[in-house]
Amino acid sequence: MVAHAHFDSYKDAEVVFREVAEDPGVQLHPYLMEGKAELEVPTPPTDGISSIRFGPDPEKALVASWDACLRIYRCDSGELLAQKELSLALLDACYAGSTGYCIGGGLDRSVFAWHPEAGTVDVLGTHDHAVRNVSFLDSVGLVVSGSWDKTLRTWDLRAASRLLTTTYLQDRVHALSISQPRGYIVLATANKELLVYDFRNLQEPMVRKDSPLKYQTRCLDSMPNGEGYALGSIEGRVGLEYFDNYQARKYAFKCHRTEAAGTTFIYMVNGIGFHPEFGTFATGGSDGVVYVWDGINKKRLWKLRQYPAPISAVQFSPHGRYLVIGSSSLYEEGVTDPMPKDGLYIRTVEDADVQPKAKN
């Protein structure tokens, strides 16, 4: 089977993603296809998983969810190490580097810092609407938040007055990612605009342009080498954008689509996660499927089994040994009886599974 892809931006050429299994001498690893080497967490969140993030410890995954609870799981065992119940649904969370804090935000409009060991919660401040994304800029220790109130804000955990800056945007923030090597903040907004800010100048974006994807951006993740980022849309497409020479290098492709009886079914791309060493990346869609892609050679490396519910989040661990998958109902078809089961899955990954495959 060949997965076709084409440029969505303006004028470019067609790109074809091939499955590695079609290349002579390259075989898919059976355990990846058969569901082996996968741990199902016994106590997953009880409502939609909104984000999965890692910090300095590659064995501890931070999971935010719509049941208003922030949880930390151990990846080798699936053990629930700590949890904190909040007042309303959480839309995002991240580790604050090596500070010991976890940062979260959601429908209660606050940006908060939870210290699992101390058991304390410190509210850094609030937005005027829901906090859609939070992230942490490691090099300078800044908390970054994007909100549906059309602002981007930065916060300092060490300062008496936590709020540092407020940047006013033209529309709501739908996705946010930080390019750690460069200190760039990448935003996708509701008006299908892409913005790139240098943290040293948050009043004017370095880049302001229309998204190369035709429909609303659902997720973002930055390349670990600092070269660019990937974004996914509600219409089953992924775009790769680059900071340098971006016009020549960028492209987009179709994914998370199925054909049945002459009809194409299109599913949202809800999560993107880059492997920290090799730059290959995973996507999770509302079709309940996870794919791993080699964006350099434009190949699809593998496809995982069908999960019980849509994939709402995916993330590789910092050492690349685990791929953590959140499977949760997104109510795209309303309330059904029975509702799909929420699940959190941790897959063990070998280097050979995620290395780019050279073209023959």
C-alpha positions in Angstrom: 0.0 0.0 0.0 1.3 3.4 -0.9 0.4 6.5 1.2 0.2 9.5 -1.2 1.0 13.0 -0.1 1.2 16.4 -1.8 2.1 19.9 -1.1 -0.8 21.9 0.3 1.0 25.2 0.0 0.4 27.4 -3.0 2.3 25.8 -5.9 4.6 22.9 -5.3 5.1 19.3 -6.4 3.8 16.0 -5.3 5.4 14.0 -2.5 4.9 10.3 -2.1 5.4 8.5 1.3 6.3 4.8 0.9 6.1 2.1 3.5 9.4 0.8 4.5 8.0 -2.8 4.2 7.9 -2.3 0.4 11.7 -1.7 0.3 13.8 -4.8 -0.5 15.5 -6.1 2.5 13.6 -4.0 5.0 11.1 -5.7 7.3 8.7 -4.3 9.8 9.4 -5.5 13.3 6.8 -8.1 14.2 6.4 -7.0 17.8 5.4 -3.5 16.7 2.6 -4.9 14.5 1.4 -7.6 16.9 1.1 -5.4 20.0 4.0 -7.0 21.9 6.3 -4.9 24.0 3.4 -2.6 24.9 2.2 -1.9 28.4 -1.3 -0.8 29.1 -1.4 1.5 32.1 -3.7 -0.1 34.7 -5.0 3.3 36.1 -5.4 5.6 33.2 -7.1 9.0 33.3 -10.9 8.7 33.5 -11.7 11.3 30.9 -10.0 12.6 27.7 -6.2 12.7 27.7 -5.2 16.2 26.5 -1.4 16.0 26.7 1.6 13.8 27.4 4.9 15.4 28.2 8.3 14.5 29.6 10.9 16.4 31.7 14.5 15.6 32.6 13.6 12.1 33.9 12.9 9.9 30.8 11.1 7.4 33.0 8.4 9.7 34.2 5.5 10.8 31.9 3.3 13.7 32.8 -0.3 13.3 31.7 -3.0 16.0 31.7 -6.7 15.2 31.2 -10.3 16.4 31.1 -11.0 14.8 34.4 -9.2 17.8 36.0 -6.3 15.7 37.2 -2.6 15.9 36.6 -0.8 12.5 36.8 2.8 11.2 36.7 3.4 7.6 35.5 6.5 5.5 35.6 7.2 4.2 32.1 8.8 0.9 32.8 6.0 -0.3 35.0 3.0 2.0 34.3 2.8 2.8 38.0 0.9 5.9 39.0 3.6 7.9 41.0 1.6 11.0 41.8 -1.5 12.9 41.0 -3.1 16.3 41.7 -6.8 17.0 41.3 -7.7 20.5 40.1 -11.0 22.3 39.7 -11.7 22.1 36.0 -10.5 20.2 32.9 -6.7 20.5 32.1 -5.8 21.2 28.4 -2.0 21.0 28.8 0.9 20.5 31.2 4.7 20.3 31.1 7.7 19.9 33.3 9.5 23.1 34.3 12.9 21.8 33.5 14.8 20.5 36.6 13.0 22.8 39.0 10.8 20.0 40.3 7.6 21.8 39.3 5.0 20.7 36.8 3.2 23.5 35.0 -0.5 23.2 34.0 -3.4 25.1 32.5 -6.9 24.6 31.4 -10.5 25.7 31.6 -10.1 27.5 35.0 -8.0 30.1 33.2 -5.0 29.8 35.6 -1.4 28.9 35.0 -0.2 26.9 38.0 2.9 25.2 39.2 2.5 21.9 41.1 5.4 20.5 43.1 4.7 16.7 43.4 7.3 16.1 46.2 6.2 19.1 48.3 2.5 18.6 47.5 2.1 22.3 46.8 0.2 24.2 44.1 1.2 27.8 43.3 -0.9 29.8 40.9 1.4 32.0 38.7 -1.5 34.0 37.3 -4.5 33.9 35.1 -5.7 34.5 31.5 -9.1 35.9 30.6 -10.1 32.6 29.0 -9.0 29.0 29.0 -5.3 28.2 28.9 -4.8 26.1 25.8 -1.1 25.4 26.0 1.8 25.7 28.4 5.5 25.1 27.8 8.9 25.8 29.4 11.9 27.4 27.8 14.8 25.5 29.4 17.6 27.9 28.5 16.2 30.8 30.5 13.7 29.2 32.8 10.5 30.8 31.4 7.0 29.4 31.6 5.1 30.2 28.3 1.3 30.0 28.0 -1.1 30.5 25.1 -4.8 31.1 25.7 -8.1 31.4 24.0 -8.1 35.0 25.2 -5.8 35.7 22.2 -2.7 36.3 24.3 0.8 34.7 24.7 2.2 35.2 28.2 5.5 34.4 29.9 6.0 33.8 33.6 9.0 33.6 35.9 8.9 31.0 38.7 11.6 32.8 40.6 10.2 36.4 40.6 7.9 37.9 43.1 5.8 39.3 40.2 5.4 36.1 38.1 3.9 37.7 35.0 6.7 39.0 32.7 5.2 39.7 29.3 1.8 39.7 27.5 1.7 39.5 23.7 -1.6 40.3 22.1 -2.6 38.1 19.1 -5.2 38.4 16.4 -7.0 35.1 17.4 -7.1 32.3 19.9 -4.1 30.0 20.4 -4.8 26.5 19.1 -1.3 25.0 19.4 2.1 26.0 20.8 5.6 24.5 20.7 9.0 25.7 21.7 12.1 25.1 19.6 14.5 24.6 22.6 17.8 24.9 20.6 16.8 28.3 19.1 14.5 29.7 21.8 11.7 30.2 19.3 8.1 30.0 20.3 5.8 28.6 17.5 2.1 29.3 17.6 -0.9 28.3 15.5 -4.0 30.4 15.9 -7.6 30.0 15.1 -7.4 32.2 12.0 -5.1 29.6 10.4 -2.0 31.8 11.1 1.4 30.6 12.0 3.6 32.8 14.2 7.2 32.4 15.2 8.6 34.5 18.1 12.1 34.8 19.4 11.8 34.9 23.2 14.0 38.0 23.3 11.4 40.0 21.4 7.9 39.0 22.0 6.3 42.1 20.7 6.8 41.3 17.0 6.9 37.9 15.4 9.9 36.8 13.4 7.5 35.0 11.1 3.9 35.6 10.4 2.2 33.7 7.6 -0.8 31.6 6.7 -0.7 27.9 7.5 0.2 25.7 4.6 -2.7 23.4 5.6 -6.1 24.2 4.4 -7.9 23.6 7.6 -7.5 24.3 11.3 -4.3 23.3 13.0 -4.8 20.7 15.8 -1.3 20.1 17.1 2.4 21.2 16.8 5.8 19.8 17.7 9.3 21.2 17.2 12.1 19.2 15.6 14.7 18.3 18.2 17.6 19.6 16.1 16.0 23.1 15.9 15.5 23.1 12.2 11.7 23.5 12.1 8.5 22.0 13.3 5.5 19.8 12.2 1.8 20.7 12.4 -1.3 18.5 12.0 -4.8 19.5 10.9 -8.3 18.5 11.4 -8.4 17.3 7.8 -5.8 14.5 8.1 -2.8 16.4 6.9 0.7 17.1 8.3 3.0 19.9 7.2 6.7 20.2 7.8 8.0 23.8 8.1 11.6 25.0 8.4 13.1 28.1 9.9 15.9 28.4 7.3 15.3 28.2 3.6 11.8 27.1 4.5 10.2 27.8 1.1 12.4 25.2 -0.6 12.3 22.5 2.1 8.7 22.6 3.4 6.0 20.1 2.3 2.7 18.6 3.5 1.2 15.2 3.1 -2.1 13.4 3.7 -2.4 10.8 6.4 -5.0 9.2 8.8 -7.4 8.4 6.0 -9.1 5.2 4.9 -10.9 4.0 1.8 -14.0 1.9 1.9 -16.6 1.3 -0.8 -15.2 4.2 -2.9 -15.5 6.6 0.0 -12.5 8.4 1.7 -12.8 8.8 5.5 -10.7 11.6 6.8 -9.6 11.8 10.5 -8.1 14.6 12.6 -4.4 14.5 13.5 -4.5 15.1 17.2 -0.9 14.5 18.2 2.7 14.8 16.8 5.8 13.7 18.7 9.4 13.7 17.4 12.0 11.1 18.3 14.7 13.1 20.2 17.7 11.6 18.4 16.7 10.6 14.9 14.1 13.2 14.0 11.5 10.7 12.8 8.1 11.4 14.2 4.8 9.8 15.3 1.3 11.0 14.5 -1.9 10.0 16.3 -5.3 10.4 14.7 -9.0 10.1 15.4 -8.9 6.9 13.4 -7.3 5.3 16.6 -4.1 4.6 14.7 -0.5 5.7 15.3 2.0 6.0 12.4 5.7 6.7 12.6 7.2 8.6 9.7 10.7 9.3 8.2 10.2 12.9 7.1 13.8 13.1 5.7 13.3 10.2 3.2 9.6 10.6 3.0 8.7 7.1 4.1 6.2 5.6 6.5 8.1 3.4 8.9 5.3 1.6 10.6 1.7 1.6 11.7 0.4 0.4 15.0 -2.7 -1.6 15.8 -6.1 -0.1 16.0 -6.7 1.4 19.5 -10.1 1.4 21.2 -10.6 5.2 20.9 -9.1 8.1 18.9 -5.5 8.9 19.6 -5.5 12.2 21.5 -1.8 12.5 22.3 1.6 10.9 21.5 5.1 11.5 22.8 8.5 9.9 22.7 10.5 9.9 25.9 13.7 12.0 26.1 16.0 9.0 25.5 13.7 7.7 22.8 13.1 4.4 24.5 9.4 4.8 25.0 6.5 6.0 22.9 3.6 6.9 25.1 0.1 6.9 23.5 -3.1 8.4 24.9 -6.4 6.9 23.5 -9.5 8.9 24.4 -12.9 9.7 23.1 -13.0 13.1 21.6 -16.8 13.1 21.2 -16.6 13.6 17.5 -19.6 11.4 17.1 -21.4 12.7 20.2 -22.3 10.5 23.1 -22.4 6.8 22.2 -23.4 3.8 24.1 -21.0 2.4 25.1 -18.4 5.1 25.0 -14.9 4.1 24.0 -12.6 3.2 26.8 -9.9 5.8 27.8 -6.4 4.2 27.7 -2.8 5.1 28.2 -0.2 2.8 26.5 3.6 2.7 26.8 5.6 1.1 23.9 9.2 0.1 24.1 11.0 1.2 21.0 14.4 0.1 19.6 16.7 2.4 17.7 16.3 0.3 14.6 12.6 1.0 14.6 12.9 4.7 14.4 16.0 5.4 12.5 15.7 7.1 9.1 15.8 4.6 6.2 18.0 5.6 3.3 16.5 5.6 -0.1 17.5 2.6 -2.3 
